Amino acid sequence: MKSAAVFCLWAVLSGGVILSPATAQQRRDRDVALAAIRNGQILSLHQIEEKILPRMGGCRYLGPELHDNTIYRLKFIRNNTVIWVDVDGQSGEVLSRTDSDNGDESDQPYMGDPRK
């Protein structure tokens, strides 16, 4: 009973944060990505979002992922269909767009720049 109380007190004092190995890996990945942004190796998420979000009319933006510290993967949903847009972190160019409908995934060319 006393050990449970001590654990609860520790959890409260530490902010309730218990680090798992996945969390530690995510922190390392984040630190590597931030260093790449600071060094000008990749664009910031904000820059990527400014470029891509206006092109995705009718979609709800669900959030980003960063793969291999060079490719941003933005996740959208429209009409119960998940849409993944992979963007080169260095140039900001769209690499691919994948729509998944009923679990069937297929690469489709991105709809392109609406200004063209």
WOFENBEL-V163170 format. One record per residue. N is the residue number from 1. RES is the residue in one small letter. OMEGA is omega in degrees with one decimal (none if undefined). BURIAL is I if it has 24 or more other ideal C-beta (glycine too) atoms within 12 Angstrom, else O. Layout:
# WOFENBEL-V163170
N	RES	OMEGA	BURIAL
N	RES	OMEGA	BURIAL
This chain:
# WOFENBEL-V163170
1	m	-179.6	O
2	k	-179.9	O
3	s	176.8	O
4	a	178.8	O
5	a	178.2	O
6	v	178.6	O
7	f	179.1	O
8	c	177.9	O
9	l	178.2	O
10	w	-179.6	O
11	a	179.6	O
12	v	-177.8	O
13	l	-179.5	O
14	s	-179.2	O
15	g	178.2	O
16	g	-177.1	O
17	v	174.4	O
18	i	-175.8	O
19	l	173.7	O
20	s	177.5	O
21	p	179.1	O
22	a	-179.9	O
23	t	178.6	O
24	a	178.1	O
25	q	178.7	O
26	q	177.6	O
27	r	178.4	O
28	r	178.3	O
29	d	179.1	O
30	r	-179.7	O
31	d	177.4	O
32	v	179.7	O
33	a	179.1	I
34	l	177.4	O
35	a	178.8	O
36	a	177.4	I
37	i	180.0	I
38	r	-178.8	O
39	n	179.1	O
40	g	-179.6	O
41	q	176.2	O
42	i	176.8	I
43	l	177.5	I
44	s	176.7	O
45	l	179.3	I
46	h	178.9	O
47	q	179.3	O
48	i	-179.1	I
49	e	177.8	O
50	e	-178.0	O
51	k	-171.1	I
52	i	-173.8	I
53	l	179.0	I
54	p	-179.7	O
55	r	-171.2	I
56	m	179.3	I
57	g	179.4	O
58	g	-179.4	O
59	c	172.5	I
60	r	-178.7	O
61	y	-178.4	I
62	l	177.2	O
63	g	-175.9	O
64	p	166.7	I
65	e	174.7	O
66	l	-178.2	I
67	h	177.9	O
68	d	179.1	O
69	n	177.6	O
70	t	-176.9	O
71	i	173.8	I
72	y	174.5	I
73	r	-179.8	I
74	l	-175.9	I
75	k	179.1	I
76	f	172.0	I
77	i	176.3	O
78	r	179.3	O
79	n	179.5	O
80	n	176.7	O
81	t	177.7	O
82	v	179.4	I
83	i	176.4	I
84	w	176.1	I
85	v	177.9	I
86	d	-175.1	I
87	v	176.6	I
88	d	-177.7	I
89	g	-179.6	I
90	q	-175.2	O
91	s	-175.5	O
92	g	179.8	I
93	e	178.1	O
94	v	179.2	I
95	l	179.6	I
96	s	174.7	I
97	r	-178.5	I
98	t	174.3	I
99	d	175.1	I
100	s	179.6	O
101	d	-178.1	O
102	n	176.8	O
103	g	-179.8	O
104	d	-179.3	O
105	e	176.5	O
106	s	176.6	O
107	d	177.7	O
108	q	175.8	O
109	p	179.0	O
110	y	-174.9	I
111	m	174.5	O
112	g	-177.9	O
113	d	-177.6	O
114	p	-179.0	O
115	r	-177.3	O
116	k	none	O
